[in-house]
Amino acid sequence: MKKTELAEHYKLMFSEYPEIIKCNDLQAMLGISRHAVYRLLKNGHIAHIRIGRCIRIPKINVIRYLIQTKSDLPADIAV
């Protein structure tokens, strides 16, 4: 993916969220359970930062994950 394409997605997607989000924000953004959030983070699907016991996720990493996941789907399923 080109940087310009990523920049366009960044401007449009999740504009109401801050640049660095918490796990509960990720849960709301993706519409998934708390356990699914921690599974995504633990398996390395979404890069995150750990500060002590706190987990912070750069919003750009969520957008990268969504774009990558969409491109990995078969053509008849991808939207």
C-alpha positions as CSV (number, residue, x, y, z in Angstrom):
1,M,0.0,0.0,0.0
2,K,1.3,3.4,-0.9
3,K,1.8,6.1,1.8
4,T,-0.7,8.4,0.0
5,E,-3.4,5.7,0.1
6,L,-2.8,5.1,3.8
7,A,-3.0,8.8,4.4
8,E,-6.4,9.1,2.7
9,H,-7.8,6.2,4.8
10,Y,-6.3,7.8,7.9
11,K,-8.2,11.1,7.2
12,L,-11.5,9.3,6.7
13,M,-11.5,6.4,9.2
14,F,-12.2,6.8,12.9
15,S,-11.8,10.6,12.7
16,E,-13.7,11.0,16.0
17,Y,-11.1,9.0,17.9
18,P,-7.7,10.3,19.3
19,E,-4.4,9.4,17.8
20,I,-3.6,7.0,20.6
21,I,-6.5,4.8,21.7
22,K,-7.2,2.5,24.6
23,C,-8.5,-1.1,24.5
24,N,-12.1,-0.1,25.1
25,D,-11.8,2.3,22.1
26,L,-10.6,-0.5,19.9
27,Q,-13.5,-2.6,21.1
28,A,-15.9,0.1,20.1
29,M,-14.2,0.8,16.7
30,L,-14.2,-2.8,15.6
31,G,-17.4,-3.9,17.4
32,I,-15.8,-6.9,19.1
33,S,-15.6,-8.3,22.6
34,R,-12.9,-7.4,25.1
35,H,-11.4,-10.9,24.8
36,A,-11.2,-10.5,21.1
37,V,-9.3,-7.2,21.5
38,Y,-6.7,-8.8,23.8
39,R,-6.4,-11.8,21.4
40,L,-5.6,-9.5,18.5
41,L,-3.0,-7.7,20.5
42,K,-1.5,-10.8,22.0
43,N,-1.2,-12.5,18.5
44,G,0.5,-9.4,17.1
45,H,-2.2,-8.6,14.6
46,I,-2.4,-5.0,15.8
47,A,0.8,-3.4,17.0
48,H,0.5,-1.6,20.4
49,I,2.6,0.0,23.1
50,R,2.7,-1.2,26.7
51,I,3.3,1.5,29.4
52,G,3.5,-0.3,32.7
53,R,0.2,-2.2,32.8
54,C,-1.5,0.2,30.3
55,I,-1.9,-0.7,26.7
56,R,-2.1,2.1,24.1
57,I,-2.7,1.6,20.4
58,P,-1.8,4.1,17.7
59,K,-4.9,4.6,15.5
60,I,-2.8,4.1,12.4
61,N,-2.1,0.5,13.4
62,V,-5.8,-0.2,13.6
63,I,-6.3,1.2,10.1
64,R,-3.4,-0.8,8.8
65,Y,-4.9,-3.9,10.3
66,L,-8.3,-3.3,8.7
67,I,-6.8,-2.6,5.3
68,Q,-4.5,-5.7,5.5
69,T,-7.3,-7.9,6.6
70,K,-9.5,-6.7,3.8
71,S,-6.8,-7.4,1.2
72,D,-6.3,-10.9,2.7
73,L,-9.9,-11.9,2.1
74,P,-10.9,-13.9,-1.0
75,A,-12.2,-11.7,-3.9
76,D,-15.8,-13.0,-3.5
77,I,-15.9,-12.0,0.1
78,A,-14.0,-8.7,0.2
79,V,-16.2,-5.6,0.2
